[in-house]
Amino acid sequence: MRTLFDVSSSWSAYTGYLILSGIPLFMALPAPTRVDALLEPRWSTLSLFAMIAPLLFAIFSLNFGLAHAKERLSSKEIHVSLLGHVGFLMVISLPYWAVFESLSGSSLSRLLGALGYVMLYGVCWAYVGVALGQRWPSEITQFHIKYALLIVSIVGTFFVMRPLNPFLMLSLWFGEGAVPWGFVLMGYLGLALVLAVLVRWGVPKDSVSEEGYRERV
């Protein structure tokens, strides 16, 4: 049986994510020639990393979904491989978030809470990518629709369904005040509900025929 989760074909995507998300974090590193800079990191650039990294995580997760939609995969293969790719993307980004934690002074519990939200947010977009790719095979159409969905989703959730906005959620996790647990729980439950809908209706049960599946085993 072939391996359901293979990252070898996606190294360029992982590398691209690490490079793009690492730029603002690198810029936020304190200058080694100044002692006072070690006590006062570049907070504006550090905040930029906290916004760019989750956004890129959603975009790359969505692209993983689009890539899976092109393959003749069973529904089980889609679920296993998709979660594996998104999970691995989170794993390789953990060193960046560890540096962010050390520079920002955030507690480990807050960091884990924020990363749990980012992971769930990315998985939702990955399944959006599967549904999008299976319904609109044209790459040009996919390009326009996926970025339109991202923009509408992020801008729209600043006004309605605010717990689904990653920027607002992470600003609460990394803020100095107490965590508003009611708002945070609404965010997690909202994403879980969206994910349940996408898993149920976004991935057709007959992605490949049973005969075709047996031929690949």
MARVEXSE-610118 format. One record per residue (C-alpha): chain; residue number from 1; residue in one letter; x, y, z. Coordinates in nm, 3 decimals, decimal comma. Each point is the difference from the previous one (the first is absolute). Example, Ala and Ser with C-alpha at 12.3 -4.5 7.8 and 13.67 -1.06 7.14 Angstrom:
2
REC  c    k  r     east    north       up
REC  A    1  A    1,230   -0,450    0,780
REC  A    2  S    0,137    0,344   -0,066
***
This chain:
217
REC  c    k  r     east    north       up
REC  A    1  M    0,000    0,000    0,000
REC  A    2  R    0,135    0,344   -0,080
REC  A    3  T    0,078    0,253    0,272
REC  A    4  L   -0,298    0,223    0,077
REC  A    5  F    0,216    0,284    0,132
REC  A    6  D    0,303    0,096   -0,207
REC  A    7  V    0,165    0,339    0,057
REC  A    8  S    0,276   -0,048   -0,257
REC  A    9  S   -0,210    0,156   -0,277
REC  A   10  S   -0,079    0,309    0,210
REC  A   11  W    0,343    0,111    0,117
REC  A   12  S   -0,012    0,309   -0,220
REC  A   13  A   -0,321    0,107    0,172
REC  A   14  Y    0,145   -0,057    0,346
REC  A   15  T    0,315    0,188   -0,091
REC  A   16  G   -0,201    0,288   -0,141
REC  A   17  Y   -0,204    0,025    0,318
REC  A   18  L    0,309    0,002    0,221
REC  A   19  I    0,169    0,268   -0,211
REC  A   20  L   -0,301    0,231   -0,024
REC  A   21  S   -0,103   -0,032    0,364
REC  A   22  G    0,360    0,018    0,118
REC  A   23  I    0,073    0,340   -0,155
REC  A   24  P   -0,199    0,211    0,253
REC  A   25  L    0,126   -0,214    0,288
REC  A   26  F    0,361    0,048   -0,113
REC  A   27  M   -0,058    0,375   -0,023
REC  A   28  A   -0,135   -0,002    0,356
REC  A   29  L    0,315   -0,155    0,144
REC  A   30  P    0,187    0,245    0,223
REC  A   31  A    0,327    0,143   -0,129
REC  A   32  P    0,288   -0,192    0,163
REC  A   33  T    0,219    0,313    0,012
REC  A   34  R   -0,239    0,185    0,232
REC  A   35  V   -0,062   -0,117    0,355
REC  A   36  D   -0,318    0,204    0,036
REC  A   37  A   -0,140   -0,165   -0,314
REC  A   38  L    0,007   -0,333    0,180
REC  A   39  L   -0,246    0,143    0,250
REC  A   40  E   -0,216    0,178   -0,258
REC  A   41  P   -0,064   -0,213   -0,312
REC  A   42  R   -0,162    0,156   -0,303
REC  A   43  W   -0,362   -0,040    0,114
REC  A   44  S   -0,157    0,134   -0,320
REC  A   45  T    0,179   -0,260   -0,212
REC  A   46  L   -0,066   -0,268    0,259
REC  A   47  S   -0,373    0,075   -0,020
REC  A   48  L    0,030   -0,017   -0,378
REC  A   49  F    0,125   -0,358    0,031
REC  A   50  A   -0,302   -0,088    0,217
REC  A   51  M   -0,225    0,121   -0,283
REC  A   52  I    0,191   -0,124   -0,304
REC  A   53  A    0,075   -0,351    0,127
REC  A   54  P   -0,367   -0,100    0,060
REC  A   55  L   -0,105    0,156   -0,330
REC  A   56  L    0,268   -0,190   -0,191
REC  A   57  F   -0,093   -0,315    0,191
REC  A   58  A   -0,358    0,033   -0,128
REC  A   59  I    0,114    0,068   -0,357
REC  A   60  F    0,240   -0,295   -0,014
REC  A   61  S   -0,259   -0,228    0,163
REC  A   62  L   -0,252    0,107   -0,262
REC  A   63  N    0,254   -0,080   -0,271
REC  A   64  F    0,050   -0,345    0,150
REC  A   65  G   -0,373   -0,054   -0,035
REC  A   66  L    0,005    0,111   -0,361
REC  A   67  A    0,289   -0,237   -0,073
REC  A   68  H   -0,188   -0,292    0,157
REC  A   69  A   -0,307    0,076   -0,211
REC  A   70  K    0,205   -0,068   -0,313
REC  A   71  E    0,089   -0,352    0,108
REC  A   72  R   -0,221   -0,305   -0,035
REC  A   73  L   -0,024   -0,073    0,369
REC  A   74  S   -0,253   -0,175    0,218
REC  A   75  S   -0,163    0,205    0,274
REC  A   76  K    0,213   -0,177    0,261
REC  A   77  E    0,318    0,083   -0,189
REC  A   78  I   -0,103    0,364   -0,025
REC  A   79  H   -0,066    0,028    0,374
REC  A   80  V    0,322   -0,174    0,107
REC  A   81  S    0,230    0,172   -0,249
REC  A   82  L   -0,155    0,344    0,043
REC  A   83  L    0,022   -0,005    0,380
REC  A   84  G    0,354   -0,132   -0,027
REC  A   85  H    0,116    0,282   -0,225
REC  A   86  V   -0,164    0,275    0,206
REC  A   87  G    0,127   -0,154    0,322
REC  A   88  F    0,353   -0,027   -0,136
REC  A   89  L   -0,016    0,364   -0,108
REC  A   90  M   -0,080    0,091    0,360
REC  A   91  V    0,278   -0,222    0,137
REC  A   92  I    0,274    0,157   -0,213
REC  A   93  S   -0,118    0,350    0,100
REC  A   94  L    0,026   -0,071    0,375
REC  A   95  P    0,361    0,127    0,028
REC  A   96  Y   -0,117    0,336   -0,135
REC  A   97  W   -0,276    0,017    0,259
REC  A   98  A    0,247   -0,095    0,273
REC  A   99  V    0,213    0,299   -0,099
REC  A  100  F   -0,312    0,217   -0,007
REC  A  101  E   -0,088   -0,114    0,352
REC  A  102  S    0,345    0,082    0,132
REC  A  103  L   -0,001    0,346   -0,157
REC  A  104  S   -0,358    0,093    0,089
REC  A  105  G    0,000   -0,143    0,350
REC  A  106  S   -0,327   -0,186   -0,057
REC  A  107  S   -0,068   -0,299    0,222
REC  A  108  L    0,018   -0,352   -0,139
REC  A  109  S   -0,369   -0,059    0,073
REC  A  110  R   -0,101    0,302   -0,206
REC  A  111  L    0,228   -0,104   -0,284
REC  A  112  L   -0,146   -0,351   -0,006
REC  A  113  G   -0,352    0,140    0,004
REC  A  114  A    0,078    0,228   -0,293
REC  A  115  L    0,169   -0,276   -0,199
REC  A  116  G   -0,296   -0,231    0,057
REC  A  117  Y   -0,224    0,264   -0,155
REC  A  118  V    0,240    0,054   -0,293
REC  A  119  M    0,013   -0,374   -0,064
REC  A  120  L   -0,379   -0,034    0,001
REC  A  121  Y   -0,031    0,307   -0,221
REC  A  122  G    0,246   -0,146   -0,250
REC  A  123  V   -0,176   -0,337   -0,012
REC  A  124  C   -0,327    0,177   -0,081
REC  A  125  W    0,163    0,179   -0,292
REC  A  126  A    0,157   -0,324   -0,118
REC  A  127  Y   -0,344   -0,157   -0,034
REC  A  128  V   -0,123    0,316   -0,171
REC  A  129  G    0,279   -0,060   -0,251
REC  A  130  V   -0,117   -0,357   -0,062
REC  A  131  A   -0,357    0,112   -0,061
REC  A  132  L    0,116    0,288   -0,220
REC  A  133  G    0,233   -0,216   -0,207
REC  A  134  Q   -0,257   -0,271   -0,063
REC  A  135  R   -0,267    0,245   -0,115
REC  A  136  W    0,217    0,242   -0,201
REC  A  137  P    0,292   -0,186   -0,162
REC  A  138  S    0,127    0,307   -0,185
REC  A  139  E    0,308    0,139    0,176
REC  A  140  I   -0,083    0,355   -0,107
REC  A  141  T   -0,346   -0,030    0,150
REC  A  142  Q    0,144   -0,156    0,314
REC  A  143  F    0,247    0,287    0,037
REC  A  144  H   -0,268    0,267   -0,012
REC  A  145  I   -0,247   -0,185    0,220
REC  A  146  K    0,245   -0,102    0,271
REC  A  147  Y    0,137    0,349    0,055
REC  A  148  A   -0,347    0,151   -0,021
REC  A  149  L   -0,115   -0,243    0,270
REC  A  150  L    0,301    0,079    0,219
REC  A  151  I   -0,050    0,376   -0,029
REC  A  152  V   -0,375   -0,014    0,057
REC  A  153  S    0,043   -0,240    0,291
REC  A  154  I    0,264    0,202    0,182
REC  A  155  V   -0,154    0,343   -0,063
REC  A  156  G   -0,355   -0,122    0,063
REC  A  157  T    0,082   -0,162    0,333
REC  A  158  F    0,125    0,333    0,131
REC  A  159  F   -0,369    0,100    0,005
REC  A  160  V   -0,201   -0,323    0,030
REC  A  161  M    0,092   -0,335    0,155
REC  A  162  R    0,303    0,166    0,154
REC  A  163  P    0,123   -0,312    0,184
REC  A  164  L    0,083   -0,147   -0,343
REC  A  165  N    0,250    0,276   -0,075
REC  A  166  P    0,357   -0,125    0,058
REC  A  167  F    0,146    0,348    0,050
REC  A  168  L   -0,249    0,087    0,273
REC  A  169  M    0,041   -0,338    0,166
REC  A  170  L    0,379    0,013    0,008
REC  A  171  S   -0,002    0,358    0,124
REC  A  172  L   -0,198   -0,126    0,300
REC  A  173  W    0,233   -0,294    0,061
REC  A  174  F    0,312    0,215   -0,020
REC  A  175  G   -0,147    0,309    0,166
REC  A  176  E    0,092    0,116    0,347
REC  A  177  G   -0,349   -0,024    0,149
REC  A  178  A   -0,191   -0,304    0,119
REC  A  179  V   -0,115   -0,245   -0,266
REC  A  180  P   -0,376    0,043   -0,069
REC  A  181  W   -0,080   -0,370    0,021
REC  A  182  G   -0,356    0,036   -0,125
REC  A  183  F    0,115    0,165   -0,322
REC  A  184  V    0,285   -0,249   -0,040
REC  A  185  L   -0,226   -0,303    0,047
REC  A  186  M   -0,242    0,143   -0,255
REC  A  187  G    0,290    0,016   -0,245
REC  A  188  Y    0,101   -0,362    0,051
REC  A  189  L   -0,359   -0,125   -0,012
REC  A  190  G   -0,071    0,208   -0,310
REC  A  191  L    0,299   -0,143   -0,185
REC  A  192  A   -0,090   -0,351    0,114
REC  A  193  L   -0,349    0,046   -0,142
REC  A  194  V    0,136    0,135   -0,330
REC  A  195  L    0,241   -0,292   -0,018
REC  A  196  A   -0,275   -0,253    0,064
REC  A  197  V   -0,203    0,146   -0,287
REC  A  198  L    0,299   -0,001   -0,234
REC  A  199  V    0,095   -0,358    0,086
REC  A  200  R   -0,359   -0,114   -0,047
REC  A  201  W   -0,076    0,176   -0,328
REC  A  202  G    0,334    0,125   -0,132
REC  A  203  V    0,150   -0,341   -0,074
REC  A  204  P   -0,214   -0,224   -0,224
REC  A  205  K   -0,026   -0,358    0,120
REC  A  206  D    0,063   -0,130   -0,353
REC  A  207  S    0,328    0,184   -0,066
REC  A  208  V    0,117   -0,316   -0,177
REC  A  209  S   -0,175   -0,322   -0,082
REC  A  210  E    0,061   -0,305    0,214
REC  A  211  E    0,148   -0,177   -0,301
REC  A  212  G    0,241    0,286   -0,059
REC  A  213  Y    0,097   -0,002    0,366
REC  A  214  R    0,085   -0,371   -0,010
REC  A  215  E    0,217    0,052   -0,307
REC  A  216  R    0,226    0,237    0,198
REC  A  217  V    0,037   -0,237    0,298
***
